[in-house]
Amino acid sequence: MYGPQASPQAPVRKVTVPEIRARKEAGPPLAMVTAYDYTMALLLDEGGADIVLVGDSLGMVVQGLPNTLPVTVDEICYHGRACARALRRAHLVGDMPFMSFQASPKDALKNAGKMMKDGAFEAVKLEGGAEVAPAVRKIVQAGIPVMGHVGLTPQSVHAMGGFKVQGKREDDADRLIRDARALEDAGAYAIVIEAVPADVAERITEAVAVPTIGIGAGVHCDGQVLVCYDFLGMFRGLRPKFVKRYAELGDAVVEATRSYVDEVQRGVFPADAHSFGLKAVSDKKTA
Ligand code: KIV
């Protein structure tokens, strides 16, 4: 039998927005990961991740696209529902896709609301600095928690001229600090900082009272986030310097598949242990 009913367990307390805010002072640092499906979300939750993000990175790591721009609200919602069914403890955040919030705060609220209703999310994340603060404020006023995202914002890949480290110049670093403050003022409860020099991320972290969650932003952030296929060693595309691979599951999958193919071809699988006998079928229907 598949599904959540398969292994009834004692209820676990969900990670909440107030708890995430409090972790800035109280610690320990927040551990956030991306997930896109039920099975992976279940494992990451069991592993103790505090926050699961259905990132628009799914365009690249799930759909095989060169960037995140084509991802839609409906796609994020589809993957959100799958992850929501798995999570017992982790807080679930949905990434607002390109052009779902940029046109107007009204548009942003409509799409954030759709994501909460159709995607079963507990919060939304959106990319950008001071220019998206009005959208953040509008969404927050409706009671929807918003996570900000500054630094390398992949939805602006063309404007940035590629996936490049941001905030290397003093004036850019100052702008990032202003952006983070604007997001905090607008009501963001946490802010992702992507691909920014560690000392700049440290300055941003000190400048705001909400937790910062870094990716390629050094150790001074209040938490870290990685794409699951990156830290599990499964994604065969880009290998950014900031990714630490905690396993090589990609190689393990290839090896396991080779063994399976070999055994099928040699007639070794399925063995008796994996086959039903007539008696077992009539006695137990399906074992
Ligand atoms: O889309 C995504 O996965 C993200 C994280 C890398 C922060 O935005």
Boltz pocket constraint, residues with backbone or C-beta under 6 A from the ligand:
constraints:
  - pocket:
      binder: B
      contacts: [[A, 34], [A, 53], [A, 54], [A, 55], [A, 56], [A, 57], [A, 58], [A, 95], [A, 192], [A, 215], [A, 225], [A, 226], [A, 227]]
      max_distance: 6.0
